[in-house]
Amino acid sequence: MRFTQEELFQGPIPNGTYPAQIRSAHEAQSRGGHPMIVVWLKLDGQKGAGRNITDYFVTDGVSAHALAVARRRLLSLFRACGLDPAPDVEADLHQLEERRVEVDVEVNAGEGPENRVLRYRQA
């Protein structure tokens, strides 16, 4: 029997920068009923190989400040993937899939330790 990386390493991924591949990017709905974009990443590298992390971008129904932060982070993700969305044109989330990036990850101690993506960089 073989165990996966996820099974062997329970709990959050240590703070750090990790190479990653975007496995999927799609629209969804938050627990609060707000539209959001969900990005699922598979980490590479010695410390993170095979581990997964999910990032969320709420796109409506939140404060103007929270929306501006989400939009800036999402734009930085597109740019880290080498994509430059055109003004006033719907961004195609499928363009993100299978792209490689580097992510800065931290442990967020909130309700239980979980990870949060702080920043995206070109791989």
C-alpha positions as CSV (number, residue, x, y, z in Angstrom):
1,M,0.0,0.0,0.0
2,R,1.2,3.5,-0.8
3,F,0.1,6.6,1.1
4,T,-0.3,10.0,-0.5
5,Q,1.5,13.1,0.6
6,E,-1.8,14.5,1.9
7,E,-2.3,11.3,4.1
8,L,1.2,11.5,5.5
9,F,1.3,15.1,6.3
10,Q,-1.9,16.2,8.1
11,G,-2.3,19.8,9.1
12,P,-1.3,23.0,7.5
13,I,1.6,23.5,5.1
14,P,4.5,25.4,6.8
15,N,4.9,29.1,5.9
16,G,7.0,29.5,2.8
17,T,7.3,29.9,-1.0
18,Y,6.3,26.9,-3.1
19,P,6.3,26.1,-6.8
20,A,2.7,25.1,-7.8
21,Q,0.6,24.1,-10.7
22,I,-3.0,25.4,-11.0
23,R,-5.2,22.4,-11.3
24,S,-8.5,24.2,-11.6
25,A,-10.1,27.6,-11.5
26,H,-13.9,28.0,-11.5
27,E,-16.8,30.1,-10.3
28,A,-18.6,28.9,-7.2
29,Q,-20.7,30.3,-4.3
30,S,-19.4,31.1,-0.8
31,R,-21.0,29.8,2.3
32,G,-22.6,33.2,2.7
33,G,-24.1,32.9,-0.8
34,H,-21.7,35.3,-2.5
35,P,-20.2,34.6,-5.9
36,M,-16.5,33.7,-5.8
37,I,-13.7,32.2,-7.8
38,V,-12.0,29.0,-6.4
39,V,-8.5,28.2,-7.5
40,W,-7.1,24.8,-6.6
41,L,-3.3,24.5,-6.6
42,K,-1.0,21.4,-6.3
43,L,2.3,22.3,-4.7
44,D,5.7,21.0,-5.8
45,G,9.1,21.2,-4.3
46,Q,10.7,19.4,-1.4
47,K,8.6,20.8,1.4
48,G,5.2,20.8,-0.4
49,A,5.3,18.0,-3.0
50,G,1.9,16.7,-3.7
51,R,0.1,18.9,-1.2
52,N,-2.9,20.9,-2.3
53,I,-4.1,24.3,-1.3
54,T,-7.2,26.2,-2.3
55,D,-7.5,30.0,-2.8
56,Y,-10.8,31.9,-2.8
57,F,-11.7,35.2,-4.4
58,V,-15.1,36.6,-3.4
59,T,-16.3,38.7,-6.4
60,D,-19.5,40.3,-5.1
61,G,-21.6,41.0,-2.0
62,V,-18.7,42.1,0.2
63,S,-17.3,45.5,1.2
64,A,-15.7,47.7,-1.4
65,H,-12.3,47.2,0.3
66,A,-12.6,43.4,0.4
67,L,-13.7,43.4,-3.3
68,A,-10.8,45.6,-4.3
69,V,-8.3,43.3,-2.5
70,A,-9.8,40.2,-4.1
71,R,-9.6,41.8,-7.6
72,R,-6.0,42.9,-7.1
73,R,-5.0,39.4,-5.9
74,L,-6.8,37.8,-8.9
75,L,-5.1,40.1,-11.3
76,S,-1.7,39.3,-9.8
77,L,-2.5,35.6,-10.3
78,F,-3.3,36.2,-14.0
79,R,-0.1,38.2,-14.4
80,A,2.0,35.5,-12.6
81,C,0.7,33.1,-15.2
82,G,1.9,35.3,-18.0
83,L,-1.6,36.5,-18.9
84,D,-2.7,40.1,-19.2
85,P,-6.5,40.4,-19.2
86,A,-7.9,43.1,-21.5
87,P,-10.0,45.9,-20.1
88,D,-13.7,45.3,-20.1
89,V,-13.4,41.8,-21.4
90,E,-14.5,38.8,-19.4
91,A,-11.5,37.0,-18.1
92,D,-11.4,33.3,-19.0
93,L,-10.6,31.3,-15.9
94,H,-9.8,28.2,-17.9
95,Q,-6.6,30.0,-19.2
96,L,-5.2,29.6,-15.6
97,E,-5.5,25.8,-15.6
98,E,-2.2,23.9,-15.7
99,R,-0.2,27.1,-15.5
100,R,2.8,27.1,-13.2
101,V,3.3,29.8,-10.5
102,E,5.1,30.3,-7.2
103,V,2.9,31.0,-4.1
104,D,3.7,32.5,-0.8
105,V,1.8,30.5,1.8
106,E,1.2,31.2,5.5
107,V,-0.6,29.4,8.3
108,N,-3.8,31.2,9.3
109,A,-4.6,30.2,12.9
110,G,-8.3,31.3,12.6
111,E,-10.9,28.7,13.7
112,G,-8.3,25.9,13.1
113,P,-5.0,26.1,11.5
114,E,-5.3,26.3,7.8
115,N,-3.3,27.8,4.9
116,R,-3.8,31.0,3.1
117,V,-2.1,32.1,-0.1
118,L,-0.5,35.6,0.4
119,R,1.0,36.2,-3.0
120,Y,1.5,34.8,-6.5
121,R,4.7,35.1,-8.5
122,Q,5.9,33.9,-11.9
123,A,7.4,30.5,-11.8
